[in-house]
């Protein structure tokens, strides 16, 4: 007999970030992306990164008043655009931060 398991999706980065009670941090209420779906910030896996995949997210983040807290929240996330920065950009920022603080 096949092993039948319920079709339960793994929690995404935003769901993992939420508190256990489902409450969002206070800064999220002021985010320019509040109420928007995740599509612009978490593009489908396998999409080439050179084709403007982050353009929509960056345009939303550009004028956001809570970019700092958002970037801090996504500092170690491997997926998505947080604070206007793509994963590879956050890696470079972390490396630079480590070099400067050493």
C-alpha positions in Angstrom: 0.0 0.0 0.0 1.3 3.5 -0.9 2.1 5.9 1.8 -0.6 8.5 1.6 0.1 11.8 3.2 -2.0 14.9 3.3 -1.2 17.6 0.8 0.2 20.2 3.2 2.4 22.9 1.8 5.5 23.9 3.6 5.2 27.3 5.2 6.7 30.1 3.1 9.1 32.7 4.4 6.4 35.1 5.5 4.4 32.4 7.3 7.6 31.3 9.1 8.2 34.9 10.1 4.8 35.4 11.7 4.5 34.8 15.4 3.0 31.6 16.6 -0.3 33.3 17.2 -0.4 34.6 13.6 0.3 38.2 14.6 2.5 40.3 12.3 5.2 42.6 13.7 3.9 46.1 14.1 6.1 47.5 11.3 4.3 45.3 8.7 1.2 47.5 9.1 3.1 50.4 7.6 4.7 48.3 4.8 4.1 49.4 1.2 3.4 45.8 0.3 0.6 45.2 2.9 -2.3 43.6 1.3 -0.4 42.5 -1.7 0.2 38.8 -2.6 3.6 37.2 -2.5 4.1 36.8 -6.3 6.3 39.9 -6.8 8.4 39.1 -3.7 8.7 35.4 -4.1 8.9 34.6 -7.8 8.5 31.0 -9.1 11.5 28.7 -8.7 13.5 28.4 -11.8 12.7 31.8 -13.3 15.9 33.4 -14.6 17.1 36.2 -12.3 18.3 38.3 -15.2 14.9 38.9 -16.7 13.8 41.6 -14.3 12.3 39.1 -11.8 12.8 41.6 -8.9 11.7 44.8 -10.7 8.1 44.7 -9.4 9.3 44.1 -5.8 11.9 46.8 -5.9 9.5 49.3 -7.3 7.1 48.6 -4.4 10.0 48.7 -1.8 11.6 51.8 -3.1 9.4 54.2 -1.3 8.5 52.0 1.7 9.0 53.6 5.1 9.9 50.2 6.8 12.6 48.9 4.5 15.0 48.6 7.4 12.9 46.4 9.6 11.9 44.4 6.6 15.5 43.8 5.6 16.3 42.8 9.1 13.5 40.3 9.1 14.6 38.7 5.9 18.4 39.1 6.6 19.0 35.3 6.6 16.1 34.2 4.4 17.2 32.4 1.3 14.1 33.3 -0.7 12.3 36.4 -1.7 12.8 40.1 -1.8 13.1 41.7 1.7 13.7 45.4 2.2 14.2 45.8 -1.6 17.1 43.3 -1.7 17.2 40.0 -3.5 18.8 36.9 -1.9 22.1 37.3 -3.7 22.2 41.0 -2.7 21.5 40.1 1.0 24.4 37.6 0.9 26.8 40.3 -0.4 25.5 42.7 2.3 26.0 40.1 5.1 29.6 39.4 3.8 30.4 43.1 3.7 28.9 43.6 7.2 31.1 40.7 8.5 34.2 42.1 6.9 33.6 45.6 8.3 32.8 44.3 11.8 35.8 42.0 12.0 
